[in-house]
């Protein structure tokens, strides 16, 4: 069964080339595209300040990270969890750039970008011209967003795991959620095999239709506009 790692990061800003650093990373192991319950979750001291605008996004300040390890202290733990598996993330280039900057700073090899699977790119291909943020995809696939009051790497991984299943064809979701015992326990969605999945119709909102129309209008000789 194929193994992959789905992961997410939180940072002090948007650009590692300008000195922004990673403050959180979470990953979940997938086997055959389903979560196994094995989880990585690390808070990391960034060795710099956290701007207020970044704190508004993820809710963390530098005081929350006092006493947490520096990246170099946990880098091997991340490498060991990733193994040589494909790496899945939403807007994955952002996360890869930050990891590469941190690995380089720690004197370690950068990631092989051929391992990248970007769910944002997958969503853009499936839903061209429509909003494809993680929030938008969760709403489109009727995935509960009530716990996502701020960006949180571990919660975002859990949500993205459900989105990823839908983007790759979908499976019949069970209703049970199981907690693993241990420090890194997280809810894991259970799935049941019940034969061929009945396609679920997706009804676009007025905003989705407007965004799609604007996208199509930019295309040359769009087939959607032909009679």
C-alpha positions in Angstrom: 0.0 0.0 0.0 1.4 3.4 -1.0 2.6 5.7 1.8 2.4 9.5 1.6 2.7 12.3 4.1 0.3 15.2 4.2 1.6 18.2 6.0 1.2 21.9 6.8 3.3 24.7 8.3 2.7 28.0 10.1 5.3 30.8 9.9 6.2 34.3 11.0 5.4 35.7 7.6 5.2 35.0 3.8 8.8 35.0 2.6 11.7 33.0 4.0 14.1 35.0 1.8 13.2 38.0 3.9 14.0 36.2 7.2 10.6 34.7 8.0 10.8 31.5 9.9 8.7 28.4 10.6 6.9 28.1 13.9 4.8 25.0 13.5 4.7 21.9 11.4 2.2 19.1 11.4 2.0 16.0 9.3 -0.2 12.9 9.1 0.8 9.6 7.5 -1.5 8.3 4.7 -1.6 4.7 3.5 -3.6 4.3 0.4 -4.7 7.9 0.8 -6.2 7.3 4.2 -4.9 8.5 7.6 -3.2 5.8 9.6 -3.3 7.7 12.9 0.5 8.3 12.9 1.0 12.0 13.4 3.9 14.6 13.6 3.2 17.9 15.4 6.0 20.3 16.4 6.0 23.8 17.7 9.3 25.6 16.9 11.0 28.7 18.3 11.6 31.0 15.3 14.6 32.8 16.9 13.0 36.1 15.9 9.9 38.1 16.6 6.4 37.2 15.3 4.7 40.2 13.7 1.2 41.0 14.9 -0.3 40.5 11.4 1.1 36.9 11.5 -0.3 36.3 15.0 -3.7 37.3 13.8 -3.6 34.4 11.3 -2.4 31.6 13.5 -3.0 33.0 17.0 0.5 32.4 18.3 2.9 34.9 19.8 6.6 34.5 20.6 5.6 34.0 24.3 3.7 30.9 23.3 7.0 29.4 21.8 9.3 30.1 24.7 11.1 26.9 25.6 10.2 25.2 22.3 13.1 23.7 20.3 14.8 25.5 17.4 14.4 24.0 13.9 17.9 22.5 13.9 16.9 20.5 17.0 13.9 18.8 15.3 15.0 18.7 11.7 16.0 15.1 11.8 12.6 14.2 13.4 10.9 15.8 10.4 13.1 14.0 7.9 12.5 10.7 9.6 8.7 11.2 9.5 8.8 12.2 5.9 10.9 9.3 4.9 11.1 9.2 1.0 7.3 9.5 0.6 5.4 11.8 -1.6 4.6 15.1 0.3 1.1 16.5 0.0 0.2 20.1 1.0 -2.2 22.9 0.0 -0.2 25.6 -1.9 2.7 23.3 -1.4 5.3 25.6 -2.9 4.9 27.9 0.0 5.6 25.1 2.5 8.5 23.6 0.5 10.2 27.0 0.3 10.1 27.4 4.0 11.3 23.9 4.7 14.1 24.3 2.2 15.2 27.5 3.8 15.2 25.9 7.3 17.0 22.8 6.1 19.6 24.9 4.4 20.1 27.0 7.5 20.6 23.8 9.5 23.2 22.5 7.0 20.9 19.7 5.6 19.8 18.8 2.1 16.8 20.5 0.6 13.6 18.6 -0.4 13.3 16.9 -3.8 10.4 18.9 -5.3 9.5 16.0 -7.5 7.9 14.6 -4.3 5.4 17.5 -4.2 1.7 16.9 -4.5 -0.2 20.3 -4.4 -3.9 20.0 -3.6 -4.3 23.7 -4.6 -3.2 22.9 -8.1 -5.4 19.8 -8.1 -8.4 21.9 -7.1 -7.7 24.6 -9.7 -7.7 22.0 -12.4 -11.0 20.5 -11.2 -12.7 23.8 -10.4 -11.2 26.4 -12.7 -12.1 30.0 -11.9 -13.6 29.1 -8.5 -12.3 29.8 -5.0 -10.0 27.0 -4.0 -8.7 27.9 -0.6 -8.9 25.2 2.1 -11.9 26.9 3.6 -13.7 27.1 0.2 -13.0 23.4 -0.6 -14.2 22.3 2.8 -17.5 24.2 2.2 -17.8 22.7 -1.2 -17.3 19.2 0.1 -19.4 19.8 3.2 -16.5 19.2 5.6 -17.1 20.7 9.1 -15.1 23.9 9.6 -16.4 24.9 13.0 -13.1 24.3 14.8 -11.1 26.4 12.4 -11.2 29.7 14.1 -7.5 30.4 13.4 -4.9 28.6 11.1 -3.6 25.6 13.0 -1.2 23.2 11.2 -2.6 20.0 12.8 -6.2 20.9 12.3 -5.5 22.0 8.8 -3.9 18.7 8.1 -7.0 16.8 9.3 -9.2 19.0 7.1 -6.9 18.7 4.1 -6.9 14.9 4.4 -10.6 14.9 3.9 -10.3 17.3 1.0 -7.6 15.2 -0.6 -9.8 12.1 -0.5 -12.5 14.1 -2.3 -10.1 15.5 -4.9 -8.8 12.1 -5.7 -12.2 10.5 -6.2 -13.8 10.3 -2.8 -14.8 7.4 -0.6 -17.8 6.6 1.5 -17.0 8.4 4.8 -18.0 6.7 8.0 -19.4 8.7 10.9 -17.0 7.4 13.6 -14.0 9.4 14.8 -11.3 7.6 16.8 -8.7 9.2 19.0 -5.2 7.7 19.3 -3.7 7.7 22.8 -0.5 9.6 23.1 1.0 13.1 22.9 0.2 13.6 19.2 -3.2 12.1 19.2 -5.7 13.6 16.7 -9.1 12.6 15.2 -8.8 10.3 12.3 -11.6 9.9 9.8 -12.7 6.4 9.3 -13.8 5.1 5.9 -15.9 2.1 4.9 -15.7 0.3 1.7 -19.2 0.0 0.3 -18.7 -0.6 -3.4 -18.8 2.1 -6.1 -19.3 5.6 -4.8 -22.4 7.4 -6.0 -21.3 10.8 -7.4 -22.4 13.7 -5.2 -23.7 16.7 -7.2 -22.0 20.0 -6.3 -24.2 23.1 -6.7 -22.1 26.2 -7.2 -23.0 29.4 -5.4 -23.8 32.7 -7.1 -20.3 33.8 -6.2 -18.8 30.7 -7.7 -20.7 31.1 -10.9 -19.6 34.8 -11.1 -16.0 33.8 -10.6 -16.3 31.1 -13.3 -17.8 33.5 -15.8 -15.0 36.0 -15.2 -12.4 33.3 -15.7 -14.0 32.0 -18.9 -14.3 35.6 -20.3 -10.4 35.8 -20.2 -10.0 32.6 -22.3 -9.5 32.8 -26.1 -12.2 31.0 -28.1 -13.6 29.4 -24.9 -15.8 26.4 -25.8 -18.2 27.4 -23.0 -19.1 30.5 -25.1 -19.7 28.6 -28.4 -23.2 27.9 -29.4 
